[in-house]
């Protein structure tokens, strides 16, 4: 089976549309979303429709919950707070109830999915380092845990190794072969607001038979997403950062 994962769409419709078509071209059997459908970008409602319409399951991210009043917005930075207040204002009631009912954790036989950490899914902690990853392995039973939240693709194993996934600019993907005797935490990167210096959107495909994860980067119409952010009156920084991937 081929399973597509996308995360951190952040109301970027232009990136979201390309992400889903890339996964369809990859002939995935199922698609799951790792959270943060909204926040920062100008198309929250349309992204909720598109993602929840196409995905087989989705977990809640901090921006999803913050936009519907389920998590405190005090710890967000100024730009994040402004975007959440704007998002809360423009989201339709039915979109809010959809976001509000997203689970924090999804589990399948071989893998599980959570936005932040399996240890405390609603505390929104980050996994950046091998040490932060290591302590998480005791908090899930499956072989692989797929996460989002940091917006930087990476793969961590259960003996303390970590690999940031860099896809060369003239390539569109990198395939990592998993070892059958290891467990993994896989960060698939961000569709709508990459922060690893590469402005291309990111998705990943887990092939259960090949035992591989394919990390994919794709171009999308960044200028259009930026124009909408400015037009909506959202902070200009949120538009600028898209072309830099920071
Ligand atoms: Zn995010």
py3Dmol code that shows the C-alpha trace and the ligand (Angstrom):
import py3Dmol

protein = """\
ATOM      1  CA  UNK A   1       0.000   0.000   0.000  1.00  0.00           C
ATOM      2  CA  UNK A   2       1.097   3.550  -0.744  1.00  0.00           C
ATOM      3  CA  UNK A   3       0.042   6.134   1.820  1.00  0.00           C
ATOM      4  CA  UNK A   4       0.344   9.869   1.178  1.00  0.00           C
ATOM      5  CA  UNK A   5       0.901  12.325   4.027  1.00  0.00           C
ATOM      6  CA  UNK A   6       0.546  16.077   3.950  1.00  0.00           C
ATOM      7  CA  UNK A   7       0.892  18.553   6.792  1.00  0.00           C
ATOM      8  CA  UNK A   8       0.851  22.226   7.694  1.00  0.00           C
ATOM      9  CA  UNK A   9      -1.173  23.496   4.775  1.00  0.00           C
ATOM     10  CA  UNK A  10      -1.820  26.769   6.599  1.00  0.00           C
ATOM     11  CA  UNK A  11      -4.640  27.981   4.366  1.00  0.00           C
ATOM     12  CA  UNK A  12      -2.371  28.131   1.339  1.00  0.00           C
ATOM     13  CA  UNK A  13      -4.820  27.003  -1.350  1.00  0.00           C
ATOM     14  CA  UNK A  14      -2.330  27.253  -4.212  1.00  0.00           C
ATOM     15  CA  UNK A  15       0.096  24.896  -2.465  1.00  0.00           C
ATOM     16  CA  UNK A  16      -2.704  22.624  -1.259  1.00  0.00           C
ATOM     17  CA  UNK A  17      -4.081  22.020  -4.758  1.00  0.00           C
ATOM     18  CA  UNK A  18      -0.655  21.081  -6.128  1.00  0.00           C
ATOM     19  CA  UNK A  19       0.107  18.885  -3.072  1.00  0.00           C
ATOM     20  CA  UNK A  20      -3.016  16.816  -3.626  1.00  0.00           C
ATOM     21  CA  UNK A  21      -2.407  16.457  -7.348  1.00  0.00           C
ATOM     22  CA  UNK A  22       1.184  15.373  -6.679  1.00  0.00           C
ATOM     23  CA  UNK A  23      -0.097  12.669  -4.312  1.00  0.00           C
ATOM     24  CA  UNK A  24      -2.647  11.523  -6.884  1.00  0.00           C
ATOM     25  CA  UNK A  25       0.137  11.241  -9.471  1.00  0.00           C
ATOM     26  CA  UNK A  26       2.032   9.130  -6.955  1.00  0.00           C
ATOM     27  CA  UNK A  27      -0.938   6.747  -7.055  1.00  0.00           C
ATOM     28  CA  UNK A  28      -1.388   6.648  -3.320  1.00  0.00           C
ATOM     29  CA  UNK A  29      -4.092   4.375  -1.949  1.00  0.00           C
ATOM     30  CA  UNK A  30      -4.843   6.661   0.958  1.00  0.00           C
ATOM     31  CA  UNK A  31      -4.071  10.211   2.073  1.00  0.00           C
ATOM     32  CA  UNK A  32      -3.776  11.502   5.643  1.00  0.00           C
ATOM     33  CA  UNK A  33      -3.325  15.046   6.914  1.00  0.00           C
ATOM     34  CA  UNK A  34      -1.093  15.769   9.917  1.00  0.00           C
ATOM     35  CA  UNK A  35      -2.759  19.021  10.950  1.00  0.00           C
ATOM     36  CA  UNK A  36      -2.604  22.816  10.678  1.00  0.00           C
ATOM     37  CA  UNK A  37      -5.006  23.060   7.785  1.00  0.00           C
ATOM     38  CA  UNK A  38      -5.494  26.755   8.584  1.00  0.00           C
ATOM     39  CA  UNK A  39      -3.617  29.748  10.018  1.00  0.00           C
ATOM     40  CA  UNK A  40      -1.232  32.216   8.246  1.00  0.00           C
ATOM     41  CA  UNK A  41      -2.774  31.925   4.751  1.00  0.00           C
ATOM     42  CA  UNK A  42      -5.765  33.520   3.043  1.00  0.00           C
ATOM     43  CA  UNK A  43      -7.945  30.508   2.147  1.00  0.00           C
ATOM     44  CA  UNK A  44      -8.823  28.640   5.345  1.00  0.00           C
ATOM     45  CA  UNK A  45     -12.339  27.526   4.375  1.00  0.00           C
ATOM     46  CA  UNK A  46     -11.387  26.276   0.933  1.00  0.00           C
ATOM     47  CA  UNK A  47      -8.412  24.379   2.328  1.00  0.00           C
ATOM     48  CA  UNK A  48     -10.616  22.686   4.938  1.00  0.00           C
ATOM     49  CA  UNK A  49     -13.034  21.623   2.184  1.00  0.00           C
ATOM     50  CA  UNK A  50     -10.281  20.356  -0.067  1.00  0.00           C
ATOM     51  CA  UNK A  51      -8.236  18.505   2.566  1.00  0.00           C
ATOM     52  CA  UNK A  52     -11.104  16.919   4.460  1.00  0.00           C
ATOM     53  CA  UNK A  53     -12.808  16.097   1.164  1.00  0.00           C
ATOM     54  CA  UNK A  54      -9.794  14.196  -0.162  1.00  0.00           C
ATOM     55  CA  UNK A  55      -8.185  12.744   2.944  1.00  0.00           C
ATOM     56  CA  UNK A  56      -8.999   9.458   4.625  1.00  0.00           C
ATOM     57  CA  UNK A  57      -8.207  10.984   7.989  1.00  0.00           C
ATOM     58  CA  UNK A  58      -6.719  14.100   9.593  1.00  0.00           C
ATOM     59  CA  UNK A  59      -5.407  15.092  13.011  1.00  0.00           C
ATOM     60  CA  UNK A  60      -5.750  18.520  14.625  1.00  0.00           C
ATOM     61  CA  UNK A  61      -2.881  21.017  14.680  1.00  0.00           C
ATOM     62  CA  UNK A  62      -2.370  23.908  17.094  1.00  0.00           C
ATOM     63  CA  UNK A  63      -3.617  26.441  14.533  1.00  0.00           C
ATOM     64  CA  UNK A  64      -6.745  24.382  13.863  1.00  0.00           C
ATOM     65  CA  UNK A  65      -7.605  24.266  17.539  1.00  0.00           C
ATOM     66  CA  UNK A  66      -6.601  27.882  18.183  1.00  0.00           C
ATOM     67  CA  UNK A  67      -8.880  29.078  15.379  1.00  0.00           C
ATOM     68  CA  UNK A  68     -11.857  27.435  17.032  1.00  0.00           C
ATOM     69  CA  UNK A  69     -10.975  28.474  20.583  1.00  0.00           C
ATOM     70  CA  UNK A  70      -9.840  25.025  21.740  1.00  0.00           C
ATOM     71  CA  UNK A  71      -6.284  26.033  22.613  1.00  0.00           C
ATOM     72  CA  UNK A  72      -4.777  29.191  24.091  1.00  0.00           C
ATOM     73  CA  UNK A  73      -3.406  31.715  21.576  1.00  0.00           C
ATOM     74  CA  UNK A  74      -1.207  33.538  24.098  1.00  0.00           C
ATOM     75  CA  UNK A  75       1.887  31.528  23.298  1.00  0.00           C
ATOM     76  CA  UNK A  76       1.658  32.264  19.544  1.00  0.00           C
ATOM     77  CA  UNK A  77       3.895  35.036  18.257  1.00  0.00           C
ATOM     78  CA  UNK A  78       2.341  38.300  17.097  1.00  0.00           C
ATOM     79  CA  UNK A  79       1.989  37.220  13.457  1.00  0.00           C
ATOM     80  CA  UNK A  80       0.501  33.888  14.448  1.00  0.00           C
ATOM     81  CA  UNK A  81      -1.997  35.554  16.773  1.00  0.00           C
ATOM     82  CA  UNK A  82      -3.101  38.060  14.145  1.00  0.00           C
ATOM     83  CA  UNK A  83      -3.575  35.275  11.612  1.00  0.00           C
ATOM     84  CA  UNK A  84      -5.578  33.164  14.069  1.00  0.00           C
ATOM     85  CA  UNK A  85      -7.903  36.030  14.967  1.00  0.00           C
ATOM     86  CA  UNK A  86      -8.441  36.740  11.258  1.00  0.00           C
ATOM     87  CA  UNK A  87      -9.023  33.030  10.550  1.00  0.00           C
ATOM     88  CA  UNK A  88     -11.517  32.727  13.404  1.00  0.00           C
ATOM     89  CA  UNK A  89     -13.416  35.684  11.936  1.00  0.00           C
ATOM     90  CA  UNK A  90     -13.669  34.368   8.370  1.00  0.00           C
ATOM     91  CA  UNK A  91     -14.223  30.632   8.981  1.00  0.00           C
ATOM     92  CA  UNK A  92     -17.817  29.465   8.475  1.00  0.00           C
ATOM     93  CA  UNK A  93     -19.520  27.717  11.405  1.00  0.00           C
ATOM     94  CA  UNK A  94     -19.502  24.351   9.638  1.00  0.00           C
ATOM     95  CA  UNK A  95     -15.742  24.624   8.986  1.00  0.00           C
ATOM     96  CA  UNK A  96     -15.206  25.434  12.649  1.00  0.00           C
ATOM     97  CA  UNK A  97     -17.151  22.402  13.753  1.00  0.00           C
ATOM     98  CA  UNK A  98     -15.159  20.217  11.342  1.00  0.00           C
ATOM     99  CA  UNK A  99     -11.849  21.526  12.740  1.00  0.00           C
ATOM    100  CA  UNK A 100     -13.133  21.256  16.254  1.00  0.00           C
ATOM    101  CA  UNK A 101     -13.913  17.559  15.884  1.00  0.00           C
ATOM    102  CA  UNK A 102     -10.535  16.514  14.461  1.00  0.00           C
ATOM    103  CA  UNK A 103      -8.795  13.932  16.682  1.00  0.00           C
ATOM    104  CA  UNK A 104      -5.304  14.522  18.097  1.00  0.00           C
ATOM    105  CA  UNK A 105      -4.049  11.059  17.222  1.00  0.00           C
ATOM    106  CA  UNK A 106      -4.696   8.470  14.490  1.00  0.00           C
ATOM    107  CA  UNK A 107      -3.435   4.915  14.713  1.00  0.00           C
ATOM    108  CA  UNK A 108      -3.169   2.212  12.073  1.00  0.00           C
ATOM    109  CA  UNK A 109      -1.541  -1.185  12.470  1.00  0.00           C
ATOM    110  CA  UNK A 110       1.953  -0.190  11.433  1.00  0.00           C
ATOM    111  CA  UNK A 111       1.911   3.579  11.861  1.00  0.00           C
ATOM    112  CA  UNK A 112       0.343   6.417  13.785  1.00  0.00           C
ATOM    113  CA  UNK A 113      -0.040  10.141  13.151  1.00  0.00           C
ATOM    114  CA  UNK A 114       0.041  13.186  15.394  1.00  0.00           C
ATOM    115  CA  UNK A 115       0.697  16.881  14.727  1.00  0.00           C
ATOM    116  CA  UNK A 116       3.220  17.595  17.501  1.00  0.00           C
ATOM    117  CA  UNK A 117       4.341  14.722  19.774  1.00  0.00           C
ATOM    118  CA  UNK A 118       2.792  11.369  20.739  1.00  0.00           C
ATOM    119  CA  UNK A 119       3.725  12.064  24.376  1.00  0.00           C
ATOM    120  CA  UNK A 120       1.516  15.138  24.775  1.00  0.00           C
ATOM    121  CA  UNK A 121      -0.392  15.807  21.551  1.00  0.00           C
ATOM    122  CA  UNK A 122      -2.206  18.871  22.889  1.00  0.00           C
ATOM    123  CA  UNK A 123       0.903  20.540  24.368  1.00  0.00           C
ATOM    124  CA  UNK A 124       2.253  21.320  20.888  1.00  0.00           C
ATOM    125  CA  UNK A 125       5.904  20.600  21.680  1.00  0.00           C
ATOM    126  CA  UNK A 126       8.387  20.292  18.817  1.00  0.00           C
ATOM    127  CA  UNK A 127      10.698  17.471  17.778  1.00  0.00           C
ATOM    128  CA  UNK A 128      13.869  19.061  16.390  1.00  0.00           C
ATOM    129  CA  UNK A 129      16.683  16.988  17.912  1.00  0.00           C
ATOM    130  CA  UNK A 130      17.523  13.274  18.245  1.00  0.00           C
ATOM    131  CA  UNK A 131      17.189  13.610  22.049  1.00  0.00           C
ATOM    132  CA  UNK A 132      13.701  15.105  21.746  1.00  0.00           C
ATOM    133  CA  UNK A 133      12.759  12.290  19.358  1.00  0.00           C
ATOM    134  CA  UNK A 134      14.223   9.485  21.480  1.00  0.00           C
ATOM    135  CA  UNK A 135      11.953  10.098  24.467  1.00  0.00           C
ATOM    136  CA  UNK A 136       8.905   9.916  22.190  1.00  0.00           C
ATOM    137  CA  UNK A 137       9.349   6.278  21.160  1.00  0.00           C
ATOM    138  CA  UNK A 138       7.939   4.989  24.446  1.00  0.00           C
ATOM    139  CA  UNK A 139       4.729   6.943  23.815  1.00  0.00           C
ATOM    140  CA  UNK A 140       3.556   5.080  20.716  1.00  0.00           C
ATOM    141  CA  UNK A 141       3.298   1.377  20.009  1.00  0.00           C
ATOM    142  CA  UNK A 142       3.360   1.421  16.205  1.00  0.00           C
ATOM    143  CA  UNK A 143       6.558   1.146  14.181  1.00  0.00           C
ATOM    144  CA  UNK A 144       6.397   4.600  12.626  1.00  0.00           C
ATOM    145  CA  UNK A 145       4.952   7.864  13.886  1.00  0.00           C
ATOM    146  CA  UNK A 146       4.289  10.549  11.265  1.00  0.00           C
ATOM    147  CA  UNK A 147       4.380  14.142  12.524  1.00  0.00           C
ATOM    148  CA  UNK A 148       4.282  17.729  11.265  1.00  0.00           C
ATOM    149  CA  UNK A 149       4.520  21.001  13.237  1.00  0.00           C
ATOM    150  CA  UNK A 150       8.199  21.973  12.681  1.00  0.00           C
ATOM    151  CA  UNK A 151       7.727  22.528   8.926  1.00  0.00           C
ATOM    152  CA  UNK A 152      11.098  20.835   8.266  1.00  0.00           C
ATOM    153  CA  UNK A 153      11.236  17.326   6.743  1.00  0.00           C
ATOM    154  CA  UNK A 154      13.325  14.928   8.805  1.00  0.00           C
ATOM    155  CA  UNK A 155      13.554  11.330   9.880  1.00  0.00           C
ATOM    156  CA  UNK A 156      14.526  10.136  13.373  1.00  0.00           C
ATOM    157  CA  UNK A 157      15.190   6.552  14.452  1.00  0.00           C
ATOM    158  CA  UNK A 158      15.012   4.813  17.800  1.00  0.00           C
ATOM    159  CA  UNK A 159      18.765   4.672  18.358  1.00  0.00           C
ATOM    160  CA  UNK A 160      19.253   8.431  18.234  1.00  0.00           C
ATOM    161  CA  UNK A 161      20.062   9.044  14.587  1.00  0.00           C
ATOM    162  CA  UNK A 162      18.520  11.973  12.789  1.00  0.00           C
ATOM    163  CA  UNK A 163      18.557  12.964   9.148  1.00  0.00           C
ATOM    164  CA  UNK A 164      17.272  16.292   7.812  1.00  0.00           C
ATOM    165  CA  UNK A 165      15.765  15.637   4.427  1.00  0.00           C
ATOM    166  CA  UNK A 166      17.177  17.959   1.785  1.00  0.00           C
ATOM    167  CA  UNK A 167      15.859  17.512  -1.750  1.00  0.00           C
ATOM    168  CA  UNK A 168      18.345  19.093  -4.212  1.00  0.00           C
ATOM    169  CA  UNK A 169      16.807  22.038  -6.092  1.00  0.00           C
ATOM    170  CA  UNK A 170      17.082  20.274  -9.443  1.00  0.00           C
ATOM    171  CA  UNK A 171      15.422  17.138  -8.072  1.00  0.00           C
ATOM    172  CA  UNK A 172      11.851  16.642  -6.938  1.00  0.00           C
ATOM    173  CA  UNK A 173      12.243  13.846  -4.402  1.00  0.00           C
ATOM    174  CA  UNK A 174      14.454  11.787  -2.118  1.00  0.00           C
ATOM    175  CA  UNK A 175      13.645   8.180  -1.214  1.00  0.00           C
ATOM    176  CA  UNK A 176      14.700   6.835   2.189  1.00  0.00           C
ATOM    177  CA  UNK A 177      14.734   3.079   2.729  1.00  0.00           C
ATOM    178  CA  UNK A 178      13.654   2.095   6.237  1.00  0.00           C
ATOM    179  CA  UNK A 179      15.328  -0.687   8.165  1.00  0.00           C
ATOM    180  CA  UNK A 180      12.947  -3.432   9.267  1.00  0.00           C
ATOM    181  CA  UNK A 181      14.595  -3.613  12.703  1.00  0.00           C
ATOM    182  CA  UNK A 182      14.193   0.096  13.530  1.00  0.00           C
ATOM    183  CA  UNK A 183      11.309   2.322  14.579  1.00  0.00           C
ATOM    184  CA  UNK A 184      10.949   5.826  13.189  1.00  0.00           C
ATOM    185  CA  UNK A 185       9.498   9.279  13.661  1.00  0.00           C
ATOM    186  CA  UNK A 186       8.989  10.920  10.272  1.00  0.00           C
ATOM    187  CA  UNK A 187       8.365  14.633   9.812  1.00  0.00           C
ATOM    188  CA  UNK A 188       6.891  15.114   6.343  1.00  0.00           C
ATOM    189  CA  UNK A 189       7.486  18.896   6.138  1.00  0.00           C
ATOM    190  CA  UNK A 190       4.981  21.609   5.268  1.00  0.00           C
ATOM    191  CA  UNK A 191       2.719  22.041   2.246  1.00  0.00           C
ATOM    192  CA  UNK A 192       1.943  25.712   2.667  1.00  0.00           C
ATOM    193  CA  UNK A 193       4.758  27.291   4.680  1.00  0.00           C
ATOM    194  CA  UNK A 194       8.107  25.458   4.461  1.00  0.00           C
ATOM    195  CA  UNK A 195      10.749  26.707   6.931  1.00  0.00           C
ATOM    196  CA  UNK A 196      13.838  24.763   5.899  1.00  0.00           C
ATOM    197  CA  UNK A 197      15.095  27.325   3.378  1.00  0.00           C
ATOM    198  CA  UNK A 198      13.451  25.581   0.424  1.00  0.00           C
ATOM    199  CA  UNK A 199      10.289  27.460  -0.628  1.00  0.00           C
ATOM    200  CA  UNK A 200       8.844  24.442  -2.442  1.00  0.00           C
ATOM    201  CA  UNK A 201       5.931  22.663  -0.791  1.00  0.00           C
ATOM    202  CA  UNK A 202       6.529  19.237   0.773  1.00  0.00           C
ATOM    203  CA  UNK A 203       4.597  15.952   0.963  1.00  0.00           C
ATOM    204  CA  UNK A 204       5.636  12.349   1.616  1.00  0.00           C
ATOM    205  CA  UNK A 205       4.614   8.860   0.522  1.00  0.00           C
ATOM    206  CA  UNK A 206       5.071   5.778   2.717  1.00  0.00           C
ATOM    207  CA  UNK A 207       5.257   2.573   0.694  1.00  0.00           C
ATOM    208  CA  UNK A 208       4.468  -0.277   3.064  1.00  0.00           C
ATOM    209  CA  UNK A 209       5.662  -3.023   0.710  1.00  0.00           C
ATOM    210  CA  UNK A 210       8.910  -1.353  -0.380  1.00  0.00           C
ATOM    211  CA  UNK A 211       9.440  -0.107   3.181  1.00  0.00           C
ATOM    212  CA  UNK A 212      10.399   3.347   1.906  1.00  0.00           C
ATOM    213  CA  UNK A 213       9.427   6.943   2.522  1.00  0.00           C
ATOM    214  CA  UNK A 214       9.563   9.230  -0.498  1.00  0.00           C
ATOM    215  CA  UNK A 215       9.986  12.900   0.430  1.00  0.00           C
ATOM    216  CA  UNK A 216       8.680  15.089  -2.396  1.00  0.00           C
ATOM    217  CA  UNK A 217       9.073  18.831  -3.054  1.00  0.00           C
ATOM    218  CA  UNK A 218       6.882  20.676  -5.547  1.00  0.00           C
ATOM    219  CA  UNK A 219       6.665  24.159  -7.078  1.00  0.00           C
ATOM    220  CA  UNK A 220       3.401  26.077  -6.765  1.00  0.00           C
ATOM    221  CA  UNK A 221       2.211  29.618  -7.647  1.00  0.00           C
ATOM    222  CA  UNK A 222       3.780  31.397  -4.650  1.00  0.00           C
ATOM    223  CA  UNK A 223       3.048  34.909  -5.985  1.00  0.00           C
ATOM    224  CA  UNK A 224      -0.678  34.179  -6.063  1.00  0.00           C
ATOM    225  CA  UNK A 225      -0.706  32.945  -2.452  1.00  0.00           C
ATOM    226  CA  UNK A 226       1.274  36.055  -1.435  1.00  0.00           C
ATOM    227  CA  UNK A 227      -1.095  38.413  -3.267  1.00  0.00           C
ATOM    228  CA  UNK A 228      -4.093  36.961  -1.400  1.00  0.00           C
ATOM    229  CA  UNK A 229      -2.368  37.288   1.997  1.00  0.00           C
ATOM    230  CA  UNK A 230      -1.685  40.997   1.358  1.00  0.00           C
ATOM    231  CA  UNK A 231      -5.210  41.561   0.009  1.00  0.00           C
ATOM    232  CA  UNK A 232      -6.726  39.943   3.091  1.00  0.00           C
ATOM    233  CA  UNK A 233      -4.871  42.446   5.279  1.00  0.00           C
ATOM    234  CA  UNK A 234      -2.766  39.747   6.949  1.00  0.00           C
ATOM    235  CA  UNK A 235       0.800  40.673   8.070  1.00  0.00           C
ATOM    236  CA  UNK A 236       3.112  41.234   5.067  1.00  0.00           C
ATOM    237  CA  UNK A 237       5.770  39.059   6.690  1.00  0.00           C
ATOM    238  CA  UNK A 238       3.518  36.050   6.176  1.00  0.00           C
ATOM    239  CA  UNK A 239       3.591  36.696   2.426  1.00  0.00           C
ATOM    240  CA  UNK A 240       7.326  37.475   2.265  1.00  0.00           C
ATOM    241  CA  UNK A 241       8.422  34.339   4.057  1.00  0.00           C
ATOM    242  CA  UNK A 242       6.783  32.056   1.474  1.00  0.00           C
ATOM    243  CA  UNK A 243       9.276  32.893  -1.274  1.00  0.00           C
ATOM    244  CA  UNK A 244      12.202  32.403   1.107  1.00  0.00           C
ATOM    245  CA  UNK A 245      10.935  29.215   2.718  1.00  0.00           C
ATOM    246  CA  UNK A 246      11.637  30.432   6.250  1.00  0.00           C
TER     247      UNK A 246
END
"""
ligand_1 = """\
1
ZN
Zn 2.156 24.518 11.351
"""
view = py3Dmol.view(width=600, height=400)
view.addModel(protein, "pdb")
view.setStyle({"model": 0}, {"cartoon": {"style": "trace"}})
view.addModel(ligand_1, "xyz")
view.setStyle({"model": 1}, {"stick": {}})
view.zoomTo()
view.show()
